[in-house]
Amino acid sequence: MHRCPLLRTHLAGFGCSYEHAARMFRHGYGITPVAYLQALRLDYARSLLQGDPKLTVAEAALRSGFTCHAYFSRLFRRHFGEAPSLCRQGL
């Protein structure tokens, strides 16, 4: 089951099931809608961390839509290959 109800609602607005819309999205873009949204949120968090060195990792996580900063840190490291704290320090 999918954990992003707003995405489910938005994709269902196209007049087809969420599953069909998600398959079509993946076919067209090569990535699932959830992975796409995560990448956007992670990019936003990275720009927050690089733009304000006083911002904590937990604050950047919350501002970019992640409720658990540990999960955010794990995704960030997987996506960018570095810890968010290193990105914030400019290392």
N, C-alpha and C positions, 0 to 999 in steps of 0.2 A: 504494500500500500504506500502511497505517496504522502510525504509529510509537508507539503506546501499547499495549503488549501486555497490561497489566493491564485496561485498558478493554475490549479485544477479548475477553479471557477473561470478564470480568464480563457483558458484553452477550450473549455466547454462552450464558451460563447460563440465559437465558430460553427456551431450547429452539428457537431459530431461528438463522440465520446472523448474523454480525456485520453484514453489509451490510444485511440486512432490519431488524435492531434499530436500526441507525444511521438508516435512512430513517424508521422510525417515530418515533424520538426527534426528528429534525429536523421531521417533519410536526407533531408535538405541541407542540414548544417553539420552532420557528422558528430553531433554531441546531443546529449539529452537536455531537455529544458531545465531540469534541476541543476545539472552541471554547468550550463550556461549562466544561470542566475548566480550560482556560487562563484564562478569566475568573475562576474561583474562586481559582486560584493567584495571579493578579495582584492580586486584592482582598486576599488574605492578605498578599502582599508589601507592598502599600501600607500595611496596618495595622501591619506590622512596622516599616517605615521611619518612619511617623508616631509610633509608640510609643517608639522608641529612637533618638534622633538620633546615637548613637555607632555604630550598626550600619552597616556599609558596604553599598554596593549589591550587591557580590558575595556577601556573607553573606546578605542578604535573598533574593537570587536562589536560592542553594543551599537555604536553609531552606524556600523555597516550591516547590522541586522542579525548578528550572531548573539545568542543568549548565553552561550557557554564559552568563555575565553580559552579554556583548554582545548575544546574541539576546534575553535577558530585557529589556535596556534598550530595544531596538527595539520589542518587543511592548508594553512598559509605555508608551512614548511614544505608540504608535499607539492604545492602549486609553484612556489618561487624558489625552492631549494635553499632557503635560509629562514631562520627564526624571525618572527616579527620584531623582536627586541633588537636584533642586529640591523634590521631595516631602519628602525627608528633612530638608532645611533649613527646611521650613515656608514656603517662598516661594510 
